[in-house]
Structure formats: structure tokens, C-alpha cells
Amino acid sequence: MKKSHTIILGLSSGVLLIGLWAYYVGMPAFVAQQMAAAAAKSAPRSVAGTEEYKGAEFCGTCHPRQLADWRGSLHAKATTEAVYLPRYQELSWAMPLAQCDGCHAPTPQRAEGVTCEGCHGPGRTERVARDICLGCHQIHTMSAAMEPLSTGREFAASAARAAGLDCVSCHMPARGGTVFHGFSGSRAAPEVYKGVVTIQSIERKGARLVVRVRNGVAGHFLPTGAPENVMFLTVRGSDAHGRVVYAREHRFEKNMFRFRDMPMFTIADTRLRDGEAREVEFAVPETAKVECAIVIRPLLWTGKQVEQVIDSSVWAAR
């Protein structure tokens, strides 16, 4: 009887271990792979063609201004930036490098990242489908809650879309007779949000201090893109002697549950919608002088993290 109990206990432990392995390793890997497969069915990520790929330098012989813009962009560093390979290595348990390269290196010129021919086609200059951006900046998965990148979905419901605008309208403006190819974003140009997201007002409402923040972008949430992108509203109160008596940060972010560094599903989304003005309350002492700031802390392509103050304002009790 004792031997039978030992066998049953051993079998039960084995089943339990297999179950735990399936839940904590196998199931998340399966879900992640299904997300990757669904993402691969998104809009085309490059323009097809029969010519030979020739690289950015070839394109630059006729388009030097566009080449110079692109060189300063994060697109040009999509495979060589400091965080790309380390991030892939973190997620390699769930997907092959080719899956990541589908967006980060859509042509045989892998070291050039998202290069000219990824959008315009091999060896030529073709008119680009204006929604080609959505092939990489929107990842369609089994449900909206599981989308780590949802800029396309945000745009589809935005005031910009309703007005007939598209990604190119804002991100590739005409400059000096050519179209800008630098695609400015917070990681390549942290100052890009200045004048776009603002502190509209600070006022006292009873025991609470109310800070009103507005997202002036018409086409997507702020911040948008990867869940790692976070925007902060910092509030610091000081007394008559300059001593800090209150300090808080409010986060605007898509907070996702992660398994082994893989974003799996959204827990909470506190980002500012396109055109939204939102009031955020703080329990600051009534006599305090208050300094408020909107801050981002992007990780640049070099791997260096910086802090950029987007807007700031001061409130003092009368």
C-alpha cells in the first residue's frame, strides 16, 4: 500500500509539474506566437518589385536631402540601435529574429533598418501607399487588449482621420520643396512634444489642486507606440522656506502585464486620447508653492536615457 501511495504521489507531482510548465512556459509562448502570427497578417510592410535592391546610398545620388533626413531618423537605426538586439534576446523564447526584422529590416539591406526601398520598392522611386506605416505601427492580435502597438487603431478613430488626414500629413511635412524623411519621434527628437502636449491650467478646488493637461495631437494617443513609452506629470510643492513638502508623479501609459518581458495584455490605459484635455487632482497643501511639469524620459537609439521637460507651470497661493 505504501508503494502504491508513493507511485500515485509521484505521478501526481509529475502531472502538476507538467501543468505548471505548460501554464508558465508553454501557454505564454503559444499566445506570444499566435500574436506574432496575427501581426504578420497586418498590412504589407514593403512595396513589392522585381528590380535588385541597391541600398540608401544609391537612392541618395538623386535624393540627397531625403537621404540626410533619413540618416538622422530612428528608421535608419532600426537594427543598429542600442536596445534592438538585447530586446530581441529577451523575447527570443517566443519568436524568431526574422519576425522582428519583418518591421525593423524589411529589405535585404538589413544594416540600413527601415530604408528607402522598404517603402518605395527595390531600386526605384515609387509612389508609396499612404497607409503603409500601419504595417508596423499597428500590431493586430487576437484582441485589442493584447496589442502592444495600437497607433493604427488610435488613428482610425481619431479627429485627424475624420478630417481626411493620414500619417504622412503630420510626420512627413513639406520642407524646402521636399518631403521630410526624418520621421521625428520622441526617441530620436525628444523635444518633438513641445507645444503639442501642454499644461492648460492649475487651480485650487477645495482641498485639491487640479492640473489640466491637453494632448494637442489630432491623430493618436500620447504617448503612442511601444508600452515602454511613458509620459509623466510631475507635481512638487514647497513651503515658504523652499523645502519640498509634496512630490508626486502621475503616469500617462499603457500598462501591460508581461511574462518574461513579453507584453501579454493591457492592465490599464491612462494615456491621453487625441485632442483630450484631462484634469488630474493632487492633495497638495494649500499654502505650498507648486511647480508642475510634463516630462518624458526616452531611451535614445544610443542607449542613453534622457529627461525632456515638455511644458511647465507654477502655481502659488495668494
Helices and strands as residue ranges (DSSP letters): H 2-21, I 22-26, H 27-40, H 56-60, H 64-71, G 75-77, H 84-91, H 97-104, G 110-112, H 116-120, H 134-137, G 144-146, H 151-156, H 159-162, H 167-171, E 174-175, E 178-179, G 190-193, E 197-205, E 208-215, E 231-238, E 244-252, E 254-259, E 262-269, E 277-282, E 289-296, E 308-315
